[in-house]
């Protein structure tokens, strides 16, 4: 009888641990998905920029954005930033700031690291 009670208690403990873990993981995954959606919308409102505009500023195509790794996106940003840097003769300070804003938007939206 005592052994049966021990087995039942063990099952209850294991079941509770699994249930709590799965519930926690589900909430965590939901929170992350919600945060990503919230961040994208918040950044759009804050910066007044969309993904299309940021891609255009960085000189990439939106359809290629899904295929690009974060390193590829970073390289595109650096290439554009070097091209419009104010210290260069053909540089433009406004375009340089715009490029930085596009990069910040992409980071906040979760496309870049």
C-alpha positions as CSV (number, residue, x, y, z in Angstrom):
1,X,0.0,0.0,0.0
2,X,2.8,2.4,0.9
3,X,4.6,1.6,-2.3
4,X,1.5,2.3,-4.3
5,X,1.1,5.7,-2.7
6,X,4.8,6.5,-3.4
7,X,4.3,5.6,-7.1
8,X,1.2,7.8,-7.3
9,X,3.0,10.7,-5.6
10,X,5.9,10.3,-8.0
11,X,3.6,10.4,-11.0
12,X,1.9,13.5,-9.7
13,X,5.2,15.2,-9.1
14,X,6.4,14.3,-12.6
15,X,3.1,15.3,-14.2
16,X,3.1,18.6,-12.4
17,X,6.7,19.4,-13.4
18,X,6.0,18.6,-17.0
19,X,2.8,20.6,-17.0
20,X,4.5,23.6,-15.4
21,X,7.4,23.4,-17.9
22,X,5.2,23.2,-20.9
23,X,3.0,26.0,-19.7
24,X,6.0,28.2,-19.1
25,X,7.4,27.4,-22.6
26,X,4.1,28.2,-24.2
27,X,3.9,31.6,-22.5
28,X,7.5,32.3,-23.3
29,X,6.9,31.5,-27.0
30,X,3.7,33.6,-27.1
31,X,5.4,36.5,-25.4
32,X,8.3,36.4,-27.9
33,X,5.9,36.3,-30.9
34,X,3.9,39.2,-29.4
35,X,7.0,41.2,-28.7
36,X,8.3,40.8,-32.2
37,X,5.0,42.0,-33.7
38,X,4.8,44.8,-31.2
39,X,8.4,45.9,-31.8
40,X,7.8,46.0,-35.6
41,X,4.6,48.1,-35.2
42,X,6.2,50.3,-32.5
43,X,9.3,51.0,-34.5
44,X,7.2,51.9,-37.6
45,X,5.2,54.4,-35.6
46,X,8.3,55.8,-33.8
47,X,10.5,56.1,-36.8
48,X,7.8,56.7,-39.4
49,X,9.5,54.1,-41.5
50,X,8.4,50.8,-43.0
51,X,10.4,47.8,-44.0
52,X,10.0,48.8,-47.7
53,X,11.5,52.2,-47.0
54,X,14.3,50.8,-44.9
55,X,15.2,48.3,-47.7
56,X,15.1,51.1,-50.3
57,X,17.4,53.2,-48.2
58,X,19.9,50.3,-47.6
59,X,19.8,49.4,-51.3
60,X,18.3,45.9,-51.0
61,X,15.2,44.4,-52.4
62,X,12.5,43.4,-49.9
63,X,12.0,40.0,-51.6
64,X,15.8,39.3,-51.0
65,X,15.5,40.3,-47.3
66,X,14.0,37.0,-46.3
67,X,16.8,35.1,-47.9
68,X,19.5,37.3,-46.4
69,X,21.3,36.4,-43.3
70,X,21.9,39.0,-40.6
71,X,25.5,39.2,-41.7
72,X,24.5,39.9,-45.3
73,X,22.2,42.7,-44.1
74,X,25.0,44.1,-42.0
75,X,27.3,44.1,-45.0
76,X,24.7,45.9,-47.1
77,X,24.4,48.5,-44.3
78,X,28.1,49.0,-44.0
79,X,28.5,49.3,-47.8
80,X,25.8,51.9,-48.0
81,X,27.1,53.8,-44.9
82,X,30.6,53.9,-46.4
83,X,29.3,55.2,-49.7
84,X,27.4,58.1,-48.1
85,X,29.7,58.9,-45.2
86,X,30.1,62.7,-44.8
87,X,33.9,62.5,-44.7
88,X,33.9,61.3,-48.3
89,X,33.8,63.9,-51.1
90,X,30.6,62.5,-52.5
91,X,29.2,61.9,-49.0
92,X,26.0,63.3,-47.7
93,X,25.3,63.8,-44.0
94,X,21.5,63.5,-44.3
95,X,21.7,60.3,-46.3
96,X,24.2,59.0,-43.7
97,X,21.7,59.7,-40.9
98,X,18.9,58.2,-42.9
99,X,21.0,55.0,-43.4
100,X,21.6,54.8,-39.6
101,X,17.9,55.3,-38.9
102,X,17.1,52.5,-41.4
103,X,19.6,50.2,-39.7
104,X,18.2,51.0,-36.3
105,X,14.7,50.2,-37.6
106,X,15.9,46.9,-39.1
107,X,17.5,46.0,-35.7
108,X,14.4,46.9,-33.8
109,X,12.2,45.0,-36.2
110,X,14.3,41.9,-35.7
111,X,15.8,41.6,-39.2
112,X,19.3,42.6,-38.1
113,X,21.4,41.7,-35.1
